Amino acid sequence: MLEFSGQGARLAFVDEPAVGFDRGEPILLIHGFASNHAVNWFFPQWVKTLTEDGRRVIALDNRGHGRSQKFYAPADYAIPKMAEDCRRLLDYLDIENADVMGYSMGARIAAFLAKVHPDRARSIVLGGLGHHLINGAGLPLGIADAMEAPSAADLTDPMQLLFRSFAEATGSDLKAMAACIRGIRQHLSEDEARRIDVPVLVAVGTRDEVAGDPHRLAALFPAGEALEIPGRDHNRAVGDPVYKNGVLRFLAQRP
């Protein structure tokens, strides 16, 4: 893995060239809460899919996650600050603009990147995040409590248990994850979403109880479209072929 520093944070990332090309068109991948670049993008074969499609893939470990620096204050995980990490990574790699795909928390970060720096995102894919980008503030705060519980065995709420087990499986720093949940509470207004004037694909599983309505969100963007991923919940939609094929089609058709 490679590293760069910005905003007082040491961040890890990978930069994978397109198969058969010198570099390929860049796409920035932003993973979800308690995940990392490998779990979100390498294990489900996203990097292979995109590099074989002629794309240069840049994927970072968000602050507090994976091999990036850990922080323990909620303010360090504000979504605008995490979006700036992504912008600084593009600067570091001398990339003027890129397609951007985020999943769940990563989708929220991608939306804020497009809002604040509209010239840097050529298009955005919001995976695992629907209208809760507008009317929700991320995962329930009870997830933070779950990260601080003595053990997963002490939890009875299904969602708390799900995310605590996932964080343990990915080797996440539980204290940092609790701070992250408490920090990523920012959302966009409908007017802010309407001003994101690049192609936007909103991809959500039909059994996803976390994301919110993809069609309602997609309708707000001037160039938005929704993609339903049949039969998939929040965690199982990531590597679905319908999602992958929809993204490849979207990237091929956007200007």
HELIX and SHEET records of a PDB file:
HELIX    1   1 HIS A   37  HIS A   37  1                                   1    
HELIX    2   2 ALA A   38  PHE A   42  3                                   5    
HELIX    3   3 TRP A   46  GLU A   52  1                                   7    
HELIX    4   4 PRO A   74  TYR A   77  5                                   4    
HELIX    5   5 ILE A   79  TYR A   92  1                                  14    
HELIX    6   6 MET A  105  VAL A  116  1                                  12    
HELIX    7   7 HIS A  132  ASN A  135  1                                   4    
HELIX    8   8 GLY A  142  GLU A  148  1                                   7    
HELIX    9   9 ALA A  152  ASP A  154  5                                   3    
HELIX   10  10 PRO A  158  ALA A  169  1                                  12    
HELIX   11  11 LEU A  174  GLY A  183  1                                  10    
HELIX   12  12 GLU A  190  ARG A  194  1                                   5    
HELIX   13  13 PRO A  214  ALA A  218  1                                   5    
HELIX   14  14 PRO A  241  GLN A  253  1                                  13    
SHEET    1   A 8 LEU A   2  GLY A   6  0                                        
SHEET    2   A 8 ALA A   9  GLU A  16 -1                                        
SHEET    3   A 8 ARG A  55  LEU A  60 -1                                        
SHEET    4   A 8 GLU A  25  ILE A  30  1                                        
SHEET    5   A 8 ALA A  98  TYR A 103  1                                        
SHEET    6   A 8 ALA A 121  GLY A 127  1                                        
SHEET    7   A 8 VAL A 200  GLY A 205  1                                        
SHEET    8   A 8 GLY A 224  ILE A 229  1                                        
END                                                                             
